[in-house]
């Protein structure tokens, strides 16, 4: 009996040893002292969702290109070199975050106690946040690892006078009206960063105009600020279709500009309130605007593919009503980062009290975007743009258009237009990870569905397109085939896109 008892005891001890030796459960990480401002809120929001904790001990944390994380990643106490895929946020506490070509982060990239150093060949779905002047001490406790706020030295404010990009030049644009639009101007900061002024002079080569503008902002405290602007410039309501950079490239190399334009002198003032929570950033504003509008011709600047008058760069701009348009304004914009889900949305409301033709109308503009993972590394992206007008017909300078690549590819460029518009696009993205291209990441197959229409005073029948596409180079280089299920029309297209979420 004694031998059996000893053997049983040894067996019980032995059975527990492997479990203790292989217990690799990471300690719990939690914010014990959040401190003032945004960093503690941001960390608490990320730690409230599933995450992988990395503590290198010595040296940098290295996340190689062939590694994939199905949740947020927290790097504690070290710099991080990142070239991997992360389905969630990527956070470095107490170090710098270096993104390398091929990195793909579906959420935000955040450095607390350091800075984020991005790469043009990295893909980031959310915001990039750096808090170099504060950090958190990591202290072991019975409950895990506590993060206690520790402020750094007071940050050095920006100089009173500075030049963006070192020389003062703004990002240039190229359109079928302006030709090359190049702006220059300084940034002036006054009163301990309470007031910021950005005057600019913009030269527009094809119309030979030198336009002046001034943007100003004054911080009022408690999240409030006063924004004001005055400008003469070339305006469009179709910037929602594609980014300025992408539209400039298609104008130069493809001879296609996916916007209609008019000229305006505009003065605008708003009071703005920003509200930041653990997972969201809400911006509310209200104010007024007055402008004097007039039509502008398409001059036909140089293009690599010529001057086609149909869908090309000398396509005429719809005329607008000449005269004064003054309005009251209200707007709300929200950015929300959930557990691997990113949402953006905005609502803008305009109530005119003075119009060129004495029309009385109210117009609302709504944008919505969503990026949501599904299975493995696959994801769904949804983009919506809508314009709704009540009352009289809005003047043409408040009309929006769609049609062509970027909205409904099988139709003509901006074929549909008016003061009522609806467009919805859904993409199902399937990365081909076994075929990952060095420095460029994996190619992605896109299954696309697009539906939309636009008209005056009412919304005509919705038009549909179904597409199959392929993106490479971090979703920037793409080819697509789109067809219309109603009439069989089809369109093959290829290009370079400068991405923006959604």
N, C-alpha and C positions, 0 to 999 in steps of 0.2 A: 504493500500500500504506500509506503514511504517513497519507493522509487517511482511509482506511478504519479504521486503528487508532485515530486520534483520535476519529472518529465513534463507534466501538464503545465507547471509554472513556467518552465523554460520555453515551452511552446507558446504560451500566452505572451511572454516577453518578446520572443522573436517575432511574433505576428504583429506587434506594435512598432517595432523598429523601422521597417521599411516605410510605414506611413509617416513617421516622424522625419525620416531622412529625405523623403521625396515631397514634403509639404512645401510647395512653391507658391502658395497663394500669396499674391502681393499684399502688402499692408494697405489699409484704407487711408486714403488721402482726403483731408477735409480742411476747409477754411475755418480757423478758430477766431482769428481777428481780421476782419475784412478791411478795416481801415477806410479812409475817405475815398470818394471818387469811384471811377469805373473799374479799375483792375480787380478789386475783390468781388464785385458783382459778376464780372466776366468769368473769373475762375470758379465761383460757386455754381454758375449755370452749367459750365462744362463738366464739373465733377458730379453734378446731379444726374448725369447720364452715364451709360457704360463707357469705360475707357481702359486703355492699356498703359500701365506705368513703366517707365524706363528710367533706371538710375545707373548711369555708367560707372560711377565711382571715381575713375580717373580718366582724363582725356575726353574727347568728344563722343557724343552719341552719333552713330552712323546708321541711317536707315537706307539700305541699298535699293537699287532700282528694281530688283526682282522680288521685293517683299511687299505684301499686301496686308493691310490691317482693316478689319471689318468694323471697327469702332474708333472713337477718338483716341489720340495718343498724347500722353503727358510725359515730357522729358524734364526731369528734376535735377537741378544743380549742375548743368553742363551746357556747353554749346551743342548744337545739333546740325549735322549735314544730312539733308533729306533729299532722296531721289525716288522714294517709294510711293505707293498708292495708299491713301488714308481715306476711309469712308467715315468722315466726321471731322472734328476740329483737330488741329495740331498745335499744341501749346508747349512752350519752353519756359520754365521758371528758373531764373538765375543764370541766364545765358543768352547768346544770340542764336537766331534761327536762320540757317542758310539753305535756301531752296536751290536745287540743281536741275538742269534740264531733264525732263522726263517725270518730274514729281507731279502727282495729281492728288489734290486735296479737295474733297467735296465740300467741306465746311470752311471755317475760318482758320487763318494762321495768326498766332498770338505769341508775342514775346514779352514776358514780364521780367524786368531787370536786365533787359537787353533790347535788341532791335531785330526786325525782320528784314532780311536781304533777299529780294526776290530775283527771279530769273525770267527772261522773256519766253523761255521754252518750258516753263512750269505752268500748270493749270490750277487755279484756285477758285473754287466756287463761291466762297464767302468773302468777308472783309479781311483786310490785313491790318492788325493792331499791334503797335509797339508802345511799351511803357518802360523806357530805359531808366527813368529816374526813381522808380520804386521797385521793391522786390519783397519777397516773403521768406522768412526764416522757416526751415523745415525742422520740426522738433518731434522726436519720438514720444509717444504717449501710449498708455494701455489701450487706447481706442484706435491707434494707428499713427499716422504722421500728420501732425497739425501744422497748418500754414499760418504764421503770424505776420501781419503787415509790418514792414519796415520802410519808412520813407528815406529817400536818398537826398543828395544835395539839391538845393533849389535849382531848377532848370534855368539855363541861360536863355533869355528871351531872344527872339529874332532881331536882326538889326532894323533900325528905323527905315532904312532905304535899302532895297535889294533888287536884283534882277533875276527873274525866273530863268532856270537852265543856265545861269551864269552870264547870259548876254541879254536877257529881257525878251527874247522872241517867244511868241505863243505857238502852239501846235498849228501848222498851216493846214488849210483845206483847199480842195480843188473842185469847183462846181461848174456847171454849164452856163451859169450867169456871171459869176465873179471871175472865172478863170482861177488863177492862183490868189488866194487870200492870205496875206502874211501880216500878222499883228506884232506890235512891239510895245512894251510898257513896263514900268517898274512896279514894285509892291512897296507900299508905304505903311508902316505900323506906328501908331501913336498911343500915348497914354497907357503904358504897360499892357499892350495888346488889346486895349479896349476898342480901338478904332483901327480898321484896316481899309485902305484905299488902293484900288488897282485901276489907274488910268491906262488907256491903250489907244494907239493909232494903228489902223488896219488899212493896208493898201490892197485894192481889188483890181487885178491886172486887166481883165477883159472889159470892165466898164470904166476904168481909169479913175476910180474914186479913192479918196483918202477919208476914211470914216473915223470919227472920234467916239470913244465910249468911256464910261466911268462906272465902276462897281464899288460899292462901299458897304461896310458892315460895322455895327456898333454893338458890343456886348452890354446887356442891361442887367445881368446877374440872374441867378436862379433859373438858368436854362433859357432865358429870354434874350432875343437880339433883334436889332432893327436893321433891315436890309434895304438898300436903295440902288437903283441903276438908271443911267441915262445913256442912250446910244442912237446912232444912225447905223443901220446895217441891212443886210439881206436876210430875210426870214423865210421859214418854211414850217408847215404843220406836219410834214411827213418824215421827220427825223426818227420816229418810232420804228420805221421799217428796218433800218440798219444804222450802224454807227457812222460817225463823221469820217473816220479813217477808211472804213470799208467802202463808203459811197465815193470818197475821193479816188480810191484805187480803181473802181469800176468806171468812173468817168474818164480817167486818164487812159486806161488800157483797154476798156471795153466799149467806150463811147456811149455808155448808158448811165444816166443820172436819175436815181429813183426818188426825186423830189421835185415839187413845184415851188416857185418862189415869188415873193413880192418884196418891195422895199418899204422901210418904215423908220420914222423917228419915234422912239419909245421912251417913256419915263414911267418908272414903277417903284412903289414902296410897299414894304411888308413888315409886319411884326411877326416874329417866329418864335416858337416854343419847342424845345427838344426834350424828350423824355426817354431816358435810357433805363431799361430793366435788365434782368439777368440774361434774357434771351432775345430781347427786341430793342429796336431803336425807332421811336415814333417822332415825327416832325409835323407840327401843326403851324399853319400860317394864315394870316388874313391881311388884306391891304387893298390897294387900288392901282390902276394902270390907265394911262392915256397915251394914245399913239396917233400918228398921222401916216396913212398908208397910201401907196401908189403902185401901179403895175410896173413890171420890168420885163424887157425882152430877153430871150436867150441868145446871147451873142455868138455862140459857137466857138469856144476856145479850142486849142489844139487837142486832138485825141489820136491815139495810135491807130484806131480803126475807122477814122473818118467822121463824116458829118450827116449821117442818116437823119432825115427830117421826120420820119415816122416815130420810132421809139428812141431816136438818137439825141445828141446833145443840143441840136437846134430845134427840138420839139418846143412849140410855143407854150408859154406859161398862161394859165387861165387868168383873165383880167380880174382885178379886184376893184371895189368901190373906192374912189379917191376921197379922202376926207378924214375927219376925226372920229375915233372910236375910243370911248372912255368907259371903264368898268370897275365894279367892285369885285374882289377876288377872295376866294377861300380855298385852302388845300390841306390835304393830309397825306403823309407818306410813311409807310411802315416797312421795316426790315426785320424778319423774324427767323432765328436759327433754332430749330428744334433738334430732336434726336435724329441726326442724319437727314433732316428735311430743311430746305431753305425756301422761304416765301418772301416775295416782295410785292408791294401793292401801293398804288397812289390814286387819289381822287382829286380832281381840280374842278372848281365851280366858278363860272364867270357870269356876272349879272350886269350887262351894259346899261348905262343911263344916258349915253350919247352915241349915236351911230350915224354913218354917212347918209343913209336913206331913211332915217327915223324908224328903223325896225326895232321892235321890242321882243327880245328873246332871252332865254337862259340856256347856257350850254355847260354840260358836264363831260369831262374826259376821264376815263378809267383805264388804268394799266394793272395787270396782274401777272406774276410769274411764279413758277414752282419748279423746284428740282428735288426729286424724291427717288432714293434707291429702291430697287425691287429685289431681285435675287442675285446672289454673287456680286459682281461688279456692275451689273446692269442698272439702268436708271430711266426715269420718265421725266421729261421736261415739258412744261406747258407755258405758253405765252398768249396773253389776251390783250387786245386794245379795242376800246369802244368809245364812240362819241355820240352823245344824246343831246338833242336840241328841242326845247319846248317854246311855244309861242310862234312869232313870225319866223320866216326863213332867215337864217343867219347870212350876213354878207359873205362873199366868196373868200375873203381873207380869214374866215373861220371855217372853211371847208377842209376836209381831210380826204386823202386818196389811198387806194391800194390797187395792186395788180402788178405782175411781173415777179422776178426772182426776189425772194425775201418776204413775199406775202402769198400771192396766187400765181405760180410760175407759168401756167399754160395760158394766161391772159396777157394782154398788152400792158406795158408799163403805165401804172396809175390809170387804168382803164375805167375804174369805178371811183366816183367822188361825190361829195355832198356834205350836208351838215348832220347826217346820220351814218354811222359806220360801226361795223362789228367784224372783228377778225379773231379767230382762235386757231392756234397751231399746237399740236401735240407730237412730240418725238419720243420714240422708244429707242434708247441707245444701248448697243451691245458691243462692248470692247472685245476685240480678238486678242486676248492677252498672250497666247502662245506665239503670236507673230509680232511681239513688241519690237519696235524699231529703235536702235540705239539713239539716244538724245531726243527722240521725237515721241516716244511712248507708243502704245498699241493703237492700231487703226480701229475705228469704231463704225459699225454698221448702224444706220439710222432708218427706222420705219416711221414714216411721216404721214400725218393727216392734217390738212389745212381747209378751213371753211371761212367764208366771209363775203361781205358785200358792202356797198355804200350807195347812198342816194340823197335826194333833196326832199326834206320834210317827211320821208318815210324810208324804211329799209326794204329794198327789193329782195327777191328770192336769193337765198344764200347759194354761193357757188362752192364746189368742192374740188380739191386736188388730193391725190394720194401719191406718195413718193417713196423711193428707196435711195438712200444716199450712203456715202462712205467718207469719213473724215480721217485725216492723219495729221501729224505734227501738232499734237495736243488740240485737236479739233479745229485747226485753223485752215488747213488745205482740205478742200472738199470737192466731190463730184456727186451729182444727183440725177436721177431720172424720175420725172413727175408726169402723171397723166390725169386727164379729166374723165371720171367714170361716166359722165353724162353724154359727152359727144366724142370721146375717144382722142381728143387732142393730147399731145404729149410734148415734153420739153426736156432736153438734156442740157445740163449746165455744169460748169466747174468754176472754181474761184478760190480766192484767199479771203478769209473773214477774220476781222479783229473782233474777238468774242467779247460779249458783255452779258451778264446774267439778267434775265433768264435766257 
